Each structure stands twice: as C-alpha cells, then as structure tokens.
Amino acid sequence: MIEDFFDRLDATVEAIAPVRQRLKDEPEKLLARYCYVLALFEQLHRSPADFKYSRLLMPRPKQSVDELLAIPTDAEIDDLCAMSWLFYDRYHDRLSLRSVLNPTFERHGAVSVSDADLIVDGCLMEIIASIKPEIKSPSLWQLAGYLLLDDNDKYKIRSLGIYMARQGKLLQWPIADFLCLLTGNDTASLAQLRQEFCTLCRSVRLGRGA
C-alpha cells in the first residue's frame, strides 16, 4: 500500500505540475491530501512509540491509498490550501530562489543530529503555523542553535527568518542583527560563538549539566 501511495503521488505531481504555480481548487486540494498523509508518515517516523495514536491506524489501520487520502477532513484541507495560496500570492517570487529542504546539522556532543525547515537563498527559515500571531522565544533559540551548529559554514547562512504561515507574514534578520538582538552584544562574532557553542556541546555528557 505504501509503495502504491508513492507511485500515485509521483503520477499526481507529474500530471498537475505544481512547481512555481498557483494551482486551481481541485488540484490544490488533491495535493494537500497527499501532503497531509506525508506529514502523518513523518510524525510516525519521528515518534514511533506513539504509533497507537496515529491517524494512520485509528480508529482502524488504513487498507488502501484512498483510505489514506480520506484521513484529513474537508476543513483541514481547506486550511492547508488557504495557507498555500496565501504564500503564493505574497511570496511567489521566492519559489525561483535556490532552496535547501530540511537542512541537516551534524551531531555535536550532547546535541543529536538536527534538521531545520528550509534555507532559501541563504536565509535559514523556521515555519510557524500557529493560529495566534506570536513568536515565542523557543523558535528564536532554535534558529540560533541551527546557526551555531553549522560550524563549518556548510550552508552559507547569511540571514535568519520566520514565516508565519497562517498570517502570511515573513520576518527576516541579517545574522549580525539577529545575534545582537539575542545576546545584547553588537560585537558578537559568529565564528567565535560557533566555536564556543560546539565546544560546550561536546563537553556536556548526555543527562548531565555543564
């Protein structure tokens, strides 16, 4: 069934050719259903111990691709489509920029392998889909952590940003401004902070404080 799902997904993407275009109602909804199921697969991969609560298996295990695609409600699909169209209407110019999806940062001591949302034209992005139009400090510290973990400058990150998917709002900061806002120090060196952070991570054993 899983192989059939991905075969049908490949065929669907080839048929509707969604790259860099605003899809009409029905193709957008169909693609949103596939994306919803993909998110459930990822959730199960990241938290396999919670399999018994997965909508892939509740209230009973799904037996076909059609049953998988029927998991999301119409309201959930409409919500996904609204966010997709909002992004396209405001920021479709970014679709032509070089992007890295789920950039991975290597393990450093107590910090395990981590993956961020995406990098667009050198901007490390965090996507927030909260209904409330607010940015909480953990999101900013998470961005800072990813930035510091890239100690060999593999991804050439030059700015950081947060995209609020439900509000269609993009916030972006040059690295120097971002570090100054977080540290209160306008002379903080990225190279120095990366070195200190990675040294600290390596010196901390799992389960123990610094």
C-alpha atoms as an extended CHARMM CRD file, in Angstrom:
* protein
*
       210  EXT
         1         1  MET       CA              0.0000000000        0.0000000000        0.0000000000  PROA      1               0.0000000000
         2         2  ILE       CA              2.8320000000        2.4120000000        0.8640000000  PROA      2               0.0000000000
         3         3  GLU       CA              4.5390000000        1.7590000000       -2.4710000000  PROA      3               0.0000000000
         4         4  ASP       CA              1.2200000000        2.3220000000       -4.2170000000  PROA      4               0.0000000000
         5         5  PHE       CA              0.7970000000        5.5920000000       -2.3380000000  PROA      5               0.0000000000
         6         6  PHE       CA              4.1250000000        6.9550000000       -3.5340000000  PROA      6               0.0000000000
         7         7  ASP       CA              3.5510000000        5.7060000000       -7.0720000000  PROA      7               0.0000000000
         8         8  ARG       CA              0.2590000000        7.5880000000       -7.1680000000  PROA      8               0.0000000000
         9         9  LEU       CA              1.8720000000       10.6520000000       -5.6030000000  PROA      9               0.0000000000
        10        10  ASP       CA              4.5590000000       10.6780000000       -8.3120000000  PROA      10              0.0000000000
        11        11  ALA       CA              1.9060000000       10.3260000000      -11.0080000000  PROA      11              0.0000000000
        12        12  THR       CA             -0.1890000000       13.1070000000       -9.4540000000  PROA      12              0.0000000000
        13        13  VAL       CA              2.7250000000       15.5320000000       -9.2310000000  PROA      13              0.0000000000
        14        14  GLU       CA              3.6820000000       14.7870000000      -12.8290000000  PROA      14              0.0000000000
        15        15  ALA       CA              0.1030000000       15.3180000000      -14.0060000000  PROA      15              0.0000000000
        16        16  ILE       CA             -0.6240000000       18.6080000000      -12.2600000000  PROA      16              0.0000000000
        17        17  ALA       CA              2.9200000000       20.0430000000      -12.4890000000  PROA      17              0.0000000000
        18        18  PRO       CA              2.6640000000       22.2310000000       -9.3550000000  PROA      18              0.0000000000
        19        19  VAL       CA              6.1560000000       23.7280000000       -9.4070000000  PROA      19              0.0000000000
        20        20  ARG       CA              6.1350000000       27.5570000000       -9.2430000000  PROA      20              0.0000000000
        21        21  GLN       CA              2.4460000000       27.9210000000       -9.9980000000  PROA      21              0.0000000000
        22        22  ARG       CA             -0.7640000000       28.6580000000       -8.1300000000  PROA      22              0.0000000000
        23        23  LEU       CA             -2.9310000000       25.6000000000       -8.5370000000  PROA      23              0.0000000000
        24        24  LYS       CA             -6.6590000000       25.7550000000       -9.0150000000  PROA      24              0.0000000000
        25        25  ASP       CA             -9.0730000000       24.4550000000       -6.4270000000  PROA      25              0.0000000000
        26        26  GLU       CA             -9.2740000000       20.7130000000       -7.1350000000  PROA      26              0.0000000000
        27        27  PRO       CA             -5.5800000000       20.0440000000       -7.9210000000  PROA      27              0.0000000000
        28        28  GLU       CA             -4.5550000000       22.0380000000       -4.8350000000  PROA      28              0.0000000000
        29        29  LYS       CA             -6.9010000000       20.0460000000       -2.6150000000  PROA      29              0.0000000000
        30        30  LEU       CA             -5.6690000000       16.7470000000       -4.0180000000  PROA      30              0.0000000000
        31        31  LEU       CA             -2.0370000000       17.6670000000       -3.4700000000  PROA      31              0.0000000000
        32        32  ALA       CA             -2.8960000000       18.8840000000        0.0450000000  PROA      32              0.0000000000
        33        33  ARG       CA             -4.3200000000       15.4430000000        0.8530000000  PROA      33              0.0000000000
        34        34  TYR       CA             -1.0820000000       13.7840000000       -0.1910000000  PROA      34              0.0000000000
        35        35  CYS       CA              0.9030000000       16.2950000000        1.8620000000  PROA      35              0.0000000000
        36        36  TYR       CA             -1.2760000000       15.6350000000        4.8990000000  PROA      36              0.0000000000
        37        37  VAL       CA             -0.5930000000       11.8940000000        4.6970000000  PROA      37              0.0000000000
        38        38  LEU       CA              3.1240000000       12.5690000000        4.2040000000  PROA      38              0.0000000000
        39        39  ALA       CA              3.0650000000       14.5960000000        7.4230000000  PROA      39              0.0000000000
        40        40  LEU       CA              1.4960000000       11.6360000000        9.2330000000  PROA      40              0.0000000000
        41        41  PHE       CA              4.2650000000        9.3850000000        7.9030000000  PROA      41              0.0000000000
        42        42  GLU       CA              6.8910000000       11.8140000000        9.1950000000  PROA      42              0.0000000000
        43        43  GLN       CA              5.1560000000       12.0540000000       12.5700000000  PROA      43              0.0000000000
        44        44  LEU       CA              5.2660000000        8.2780000000       12.8810000000  PROA      44              0.0000000000
        45        45  HSD       CA              8.9290000000        8.2340000000       11.8550000000  PROA      45              0.0000000000
        46        46  ARG       CA              9.8790000000       10.8370000000       14.4630000000  PROA      46              0.0000000000
        47        47  SER       CA              7.7880000000        9.3360000000       17.2710000000  PROA      47              0.0000000000
        48        48  PRO       CA              7.3920000000        5.6070000000       16.5560000000  PROA      48              0.0000000000
        49        49  ALA       CA              6.3970000000        4.9330000000       20.1720000000  PROA      49              0.0000000000
        50        50  ASP       CA              3.1860000000        6.9130000000       19.5680000000  PROA      50              0.0000000000
        51        51  PHE       CA              2.0710000000        4.6870000000       16.6940000000  PROA      51              0.0000000000
        52        52  LYS       CA             -1.0780000000        3.6040000000       18.5330000000  PROA      52              0.0000000000
        53        53  TYR       CA             -2.3630000000        7.1920000000       18.4010000000  PROA      53              0.0000000000
        54        54  SER       CA             -1.5780000000        7.8070000000       14.7320000000  PROA      54              0.0000000000
        55        55  ARG       CA             -4.4710000000        8.6340000000       12.4380000000  PROA      55              0.0000000000
        56        56  LEU       CA             -2.9020000000        6.1750000000       10.0340000000  PROA      56              0.0000000000
        57        57  LEU       CA             -4.0550000000        3.4510000000       12.4090000000  PROA      57              0.0000000000
        58        58  MET       CA             -7.0050000000        4.9910000000       14.2430000000  PROA      58              0.0000000000
        59        59  PRO       CA             -9.8110000000        4.1490000000       14.5410000000  PROA      59              0.0000000000
        60        60  ARG       CA             -8.5170000000        1.2340000000       12.4270000000  PROA      60              0.0000000000
        61        61  PRO       CA             -5.4760000000        0.6680000000       10.1840000000  PROA      61              0.0000000000
        62        62  LYS       CA             -5.9560000000        2.0560000000        6.6900000000  PROA      62              0.0000000000
        63        63  GLN       CA             -6.0460000000       -0.5760000000        3.9530000000  PROA      63              0.0000000000
        64        64  SER       CA             -5.7610000000        1.4280000000        0.7300000000  PROA      64              0.0000000000
        65        65  VAL       CA             -4.4300000000        4.6670000000       -0.7340000000  PROA      65              0.0000000000
        66        66  ASP       CA             -7.9670000000        6.0160000000       -0.9760000000  PROA      66              0.0000000000
        67        67  GLU       CA             -8.4460000000        5.4100000000        2.7490000000  PROA      67              0.0000000000
        68        68  LEU       CA             -5.1910000000        7.2270000000        3.4530000000  PROA      68              0.0000000000
        69        69  LEU       CA             -6.2560000000       10.2210000000        1.3720000000  PROA      69              0.0000000000
        70        70  ALA       CA             -9.6160000000       10.2880000000        3.1410000000  PROA      70              0.0000000000
        71        71  ILE       CA             -7.9950000000       10.8110000000        6.5690000000  PROA      71              0.0000000000
        72        72  PRO       CA             -7.9870000000       14.6370000000        6.5160000000  PROA      72              0.0000000000
        73        73  THR       CA            -11.3410000000       16.3650000000        6.7690000000  PROA      73              0.0000000000
        74        74  ASP       CA            -12.5100000000       18.8650000000        4.1710000000  PROA      74              0.0000000000
        75        75  ALA       CA            -11.9810000000       21.6500000000        6.7130000000  PROA      75              0.0000000000
        76        76  GLU       CA             -8.3580000000       20.5870000000        7.2530000000  PROA      76              0.0000000000
        77        77  ILE       CA             -7.7310000000       20.5120000000        3.5160000000  PROA      77              0.0000000000
        78        78  ASP       CA             -9.3060000000       23.9450000000        3.0680000000  PROA      78              0.0000000000
        79        79  ASP       CA             -6.9960000000       25.2230000000        5.8120000000  PROA      79              0.0000000000
        80        80  LEU       CA             -3.8920000000       23.8570000000        4.0590000000  PROA      80              0.0000000000
        81        81  CYS       CA             -4.9930000000       25.2820000000        0.7220000000  PROA      81              0.0000000000
        82        82  ALA       CA             -5.5860000000       28.7130000000        2.2520000000  PROA      82              0.0000000000
        83        83  MET       CA             -2.0310000000       28.7790000000        3.6300000000  PROA      83              0.0000000000
        84        84  SER       CA             -0.5980000000       27.6090000000        0.3100000000  PROA      84              0.0000000000
        85        85  TRP       CA             -2.4320000000       30.2410000000       -1.7180000000  PROA      85              0.0000000000
        86        86  LEU       CA             -1.5700000000       32.9650000000        0.8020000000  PROA      86              0.0000000000
        87        87  PHE       CA              2.1320000000       32.1820000000        0.4780000000  PROA      87              0.0000000000
        88        88  TYR       CA              1.9560000000       32.1460000000       -3.3150000000  PROA      88              0.0000000000
        89        89  ASP       CA              0.0510000000       35.4270000000       -3.5250000000  PROA      89              0.0000000000
        90        90  ARG       CA              2.5750000000       37.2440000000       -1.2950000000  PROA      90              0.0000000000
        91        91  TYR       CA              5.9030000000       35.4990000000       -1.8520000000  PROA      91              0.0000000000
        92        92  HSD       CA              5.7820000000       33.5020000000       -5.0910000000  PROA      92              0.0000000000
        93        93  ASP       CA              8.9620000000       35.2810000000       -6.2200000000  PROA      93              0.0000000000
        94        94  ARG       CA             10.8760000000       33.1880000000       -3.6800000000  PROA      94              0.0000000000
        95        95  LEU       CA              9.9350000000       29.9750000000       -5.4580000000  PROA      95              0.0000000000
        96        96  SER       CA             12.6390000000       30.6600000000       -8.0520000000  PROA      96              0.0000000000
        97        97  LEU       CA             15.3800000000       31.0590000000       -5.4330000000  PROA      97              0.0000000000
        98        98  ARG       CA             17.7940000000       28.3000000000       -4.5010000000  PROA      98              0.0000000000
        99        99  SER       CA             16.3770000000       26.2630000000       -1.6070000000  PROA      99              0.0000000000
       100       100  VAL       CA             17.5670000000       23.5140000000        0.7090000000  PROA      100             0.0000000000
       101       101  LEU       CA             14.7740000000       21.4530000000        2.2500000000  PROA      101             0.0000000000
       102       102  ASN       CA             15.2650000000       20.0370000000        5.7480000000  PROA      102             0.0000000000
       103       103  PRO       CA             18.9540000000       21.0060000000        6.0550000000  PROA      103             0.0000000000
       104       104  THR       CA             20.6870000000       18.6230000000        8.4560000000  PROA      104             0.0000000000
       105       105  PHE       CA             23.2050000000       19.6330000000       11.1060000000  PROA      105             0.0000000000
       106       106  GLU       CA             25.6760000000       17.0760000000       12.4100000000  PROA      106             0.0000000000
       107       107  ARG       CA             25.7670000000       15.7970000000       15.9610000000  PROA      107             0.0000000000
       108       108  HSD       CA             27.8260000000       17.8370000000       18.4070000000  PROA      108             0.0000000000
       109       109  GLY       CA             28.3380000000       16.1170000000       21.7420000000  PROA      109             0.0000000000
       110       110  ALA       CA             25.0780000000       16.2150000000       23.6930000000  PROA      110             0.0000000000
       111       111  VAL       CA             23.2140000000       17.6900000000       20.7250000000  PROA      111             0.0000000000
       112       112  SER       CA             21.9620000000       14.9900000000       18.3660000000  PROA      112             0.0000000000
       113       113  VAL       CA             21.6350000000       15.2850000000       14.5880000000  PROA      113             0.0000000000
       114       114  SER       CA             19.1430000000       18.0730000000       13.8880000000  PROA      114             0.0000000000
       115       115  ASP       CA             17.1900000000       19.1780000000       10.8450000000  PROA      115             0.0000000000
       116       116  ALA       CA             15.6900000000       22.5910000000       10.2220000000  PROA      116             0.0000000000
       117       117  ASP       CA             12.7400000000       23.5140000000        7.9930000000  PROA      117             0.0000000000
       118       118  LEU       CA             14.4970000000       25.0430000000        4.9910000000  PROA      118             0.0000000000
       119       119  ILE       CA             17.0450000000       27.5050000000        3.6880000000  PROA      119             0.0000000000
       120       120  VAL       CA             16.0110000000       29.9170000000        0.9430000000  PROA      120             0.0000000000
       121       121  ASP       CA             18.6810000000       31.9640000000       -0.7940000000  PROA      121             0.0000000000
       122       122  GLY       CA             20.9480000000       31.7540000000        2.2510000000  PROA      122             0.0000000000
       123       123  CYS       CA             18.1720000000       32.5100000000        4.7410000000  PROA      123             0.0000000000
       124       124  LEU       CA             17.5860000000       29.8330000000        7.3900000000  PROA      124             0.0000000000
       125       125  MET       CA             13.8140000000       29.6710000000        7.8060000000  PROA      125             0.0000000000
       126       126  GLU       CA             11.5190000000       28.4220000000       10.5520000000  PROA      126             0.0000000000
       127       127  ILE       CA              7.8630000000       27.9500000000        9.5870000000  PROA      127             0.0000000000
       128       128  ILE       CA              5.2450000000       28.5780000000       12.2730000000  PROA      128             0.0000000000
       129       129  ALA       CA              1.6380000000       27.5930000000       11.6460000000  PROA      129             0.0000000000
       130       130  SER       CA              0.1910000000       28.8020000000       14.9400000000  PROA      130             0.0000000000
       131       131  ILE       CA             -3.2500000000       30.3970000000       14.9120000000  PROA      131             0.0000000000
       132       132  LYS       CA             -2.0020000000       33.0510000000       17.3390000000  PROA      132             0.0000000000
       133       133  PRO       CA              0.1200000000       35.7110000000       15.6050000000  PROA      133             0.0000000000
       134       134  GLU       CA              3.0380000000       35.4720000000       18.0030000000  PROA      134             0.0000000000
       135       135  ILE       CA              6.6370000000       34.3020000000       18.0360000000  PROA      135             0.0000000000
       136       136  LYS       CA              7.8010000000       32.6020000000       21.2090000000  PROA      136             0.0000000000
       137       137  SER       CA             11.3920000000       32.5830000000       22.3620000000  PROA      137             0.0000000000
       138       138  PRO       CA             11.9760000000       28.8200000000       21.7360000000  PROA      138             0.0000000000
       139       139  SER       CA             11.5910000000       29.4140000000       17.9940000000  PROA      139             0.0000000000
       140       140  LEU       CA             14.2920000000       32.0880000000       18.0630000000  PROA      140             0.0000000000
       141       141  TRP       CA             16.6350000000       29.9610000000       20.1800000000  PROA      141             0.0000000000
       142       142  GLN       CA             16.0490000000       27.0370000000       17.8410000000  PROA      142             0.0000000000
       143       143  LEU       CA             17.1160000000       29.1490000000       14.8710000000  PROA      143             0.0000000000
       144       144  ALA       CA             20.1610000000       30.2920000000       16.8240000000  PROA      144             0.0000000000
       145       145  GLY       CA             21.0250000000       26.6850000000       17.6400000000  PROA      145             0.0000000000
       146       146  TYR       CA             20.9000000000       25.6310000000       13.9930000000  PROA      146             0.0000000000
       147       147  LEU       CA             23.0200000000       28.6240000000       13.0090000000  PROA      147             0.0000000000
       148       148  LEU       CA             25.6690000000       27.7990000000       15.6000000000  PROA      148             0.0000000000
       149       149  LEU       CA             25.6940000000       24.0900000000       14.7680000000  PROA      149             0.0000000000
       150       150  ASP       CA             26.7400000000       24.9250000000       11.1950000000  PROA      150             0.0000000000
       151       151  ASP       CA             30.2700000000       25.4790000000       12.4720000000  PROA      151             0.0000000000
       152       152  ASN       CA             31.9440000000       24.7090000000        9.1310000000  PROA      152             0.0000000000
       153       153  ASP       CA             29.5990000000       27.1040000000        7.2830000000  PROA      153             0.0000000000
       154       154  LYS       CA             28.3300000000       24.2530000000        5.1030000000  PROA      154             0.0000000000
       155       155  TYR       CA             25.0900000000       26.0380000000        4.2080000000  PROA      155             0.0000000000
       156       156  LYS       CA             26.4650000000       29.5770000000        3.8520000000  PROA      156             0.0000000000
       157       157  ILE       CA             23.6990000000       31.0100000000        6.0370000000  PROA      157             0.0000000000
       158       158  ARG       CA             23.5910000000       34.7800000000        5.7850000000  PROA      158             0.0000000000
       159       159  SER       CA             20.2550000000       35.6320000000        7.4060000000  PROA      159             0.0000000000
       160       160  LEU       CA             17.5290000000       34.0700000000        9.5070000000  PROA      160             0.0000000000
       161       161  GLY       CA             13.7830000000       34.2430000000        9.1570000000  PROA      161             0.0000000000
       162       162  ILE       CA             10.4260000000       33.1100000000       10.4330000000  PROA      162             0.0000000000
       163       163  TYR       CA              7.4320000000       32.6190000000        8.1840000000  PROA      163             0.0000000000
       164       164  MET       CA              4.0490000000       32.7280000000        9.9100000000  PROA      164             0.0000000000
       165       165  ALA       CA              2.0350000000       30.5450000000        7.5660000000  PROA      165             0.0000000000
       166       166  ARG       CA             -1.4670000000       31.4410000000        8.7200000000  PROA      166             0.0000000000
       167       167  GLN       CA             -0.8040000000       35.1860000000        8.7680000000  PROA      167             0.0000000000
       168       168  GLY       CA              1.2770000000       35.2550000000        5.5830000000  PROA      168             0.0000000000
       169       169  LYS       CA              3.9660000000       37.2400000000        7.4040000000  PROA      169             0.0000000000
       170       170  LEU       CA              7.6840000000       36.8570000000        6.7300000000  PROA      170             0.0000000000
       171       171  LEU       CA             10.2150000000       38.2050000000        9.2380000000  PROA      171             0.0000000000
       172       172  GLN       CA             13.8960000000       38.2080000000        8.3380000000  PROA      172             0.0000000000
       173       173  TRP       CA             17.0890000000       39.3830000000       10.0370000000  PROA      173             0.0000000000
       174       174  PRO       CA             20.7220000000       39.6090000000        8.9080000000  PROA      174             0.0000000000
       175       175  ILE       CA             22.8960000000       37.4090000000       11.1140000000  PROA      175             0.0000000000
       176       176  ALA       CA             24.5810000000       40.3520000000       12.8460000000  PROA      176             0.0000000000
       177       177  ASP       CA             21.2270000000       41.9130000000       13.7890000000  PROA      177             0.0000000000
       178       178  PHE       CA             19.8260000000       38.5640000000       14.9480000000  PROA      178             0.0000000000
       179       179  LEU       CA             22.8010000000       37.8310000000       17.1950000000  PROA      179             0.0000000000
       180       180  CYS       CA             22.7370000000       41.3440000000       18.6210000000  PROA      180             0.0000000000
       181       181  LEU       CA             19.0380000000       41.0250000000       19.4900000000  PROA      181             0.0000000000
       182       182  LEU       CA             19.5960000000       37.6930000000       21.2270000000  PROA      182             0.0000000000
       183       183  THR       CA             22.8490000000       38.4730000000       23.0290000000  PROA      183             0.0000000000
       184       184  GLY       CA             22.6100000000       42.2110000000       23.5690000000  PROA      184             0.0000000000
       185       185  ASN       CA             26.1520000000       42.3910000000       22.2220000000  PROA      185             0.0000000000
       186       186  ASP       CA             26.6830000000       44.1180000000       18.8840000000  PROA      186             0.0000000000
       187       187  THR       CA             30.2660000000       42.8520000000       18.6910000000  PROA      187             0.0000000000
       188       188  ALA       CA             29.4160000000       39.1440000000       18.9650000000  PROA      188             0.0000000000
       189       189  SER       CA             31.3510000000       37.1950000000       16.3430000000  PROA      189             0.0000000000
       190       190  LEU       CA             29.5410000000       34.3290000000       14.6220000000  PROA      190             0.0000000000
       191       191  ALA       CA             32.7540000000       32.3290000000       14.2790000000  PROA      191             0.0000000000
       192       192  GLN       CA             33.5570000000       32.7690000000       17.9680000000  PROA      192             0.0000000000
       193       193  LEU       CA             30.0230000000       31.9000000000       19.0890000000  PROA      193             0.0000000000
       194       194  ARG       CA             30.0430000000       28.7890000000       16.9070000000  PROA      194             0.0000000000
       195       195  GLN       CA             33.3390000000       27.6570000000       18.3630000000  PROA      195             0.0000000000
       196       196  GLU       CA             32.2120000000       28.2560000000       21.9510000000  PROA      196             0.0000000000
       197       197  PHE       CA             28.8320000000       26.5850000000       21.3620000000  PROA      197             0.0000000000
       198       198  CYS       CA             30.2500000000       23.4600000000       19.7330000000  PROA      198             0.0000000000
       199       199  THR       CA             32.9520000000       23.1560000000       22.3980000000  PROA      199             0.0000000000
       200       200  LEU       CA             30.2860000000       23.3720000000       25.0850000000  PROA      200             0.0000000000
       201       201  CYS       CA             28.1060000000       20.7800000000       23.3360000000  PROA      201             0.0000000000
       202       202  ARG       CA             30.9850000000       18.3370000000       23.1010000000  PROA      202             0.0000000000
       203       203  SER       CA             31.9340000000       18.8510000000       26.7590000000  PROA      203             0.0000000000
       204       204  VAL       CA             28.4430000000       18.1010000000       28.0720000000  PROA      204             0.0000000000
       205       205  ARG       CA             27.5340000000       14.4720000000       28.5650000000  PROA      205             0.0000000000
       206       206  LEU       CA             24.0160000000       13.3280000000       27.9120000000  PROA      206             0.0000000000
       207       207  GLY       CA             21.9330000000       13.5440000000       31.0470000000  PROA      207             0.0000000000
       208       208  ARG       CA             24.3300000000       15.8350000000       32.8520000000  PROA      208             0.0000000000
       209       209  GLY       CA             24.6570000000       19.5910000000       33.1420000000  PROA      209             0.0000000000
       210       210  ALA       CA             27.5920000000       21.6690000000       32.0050000000  PROA      210             0.0000000000
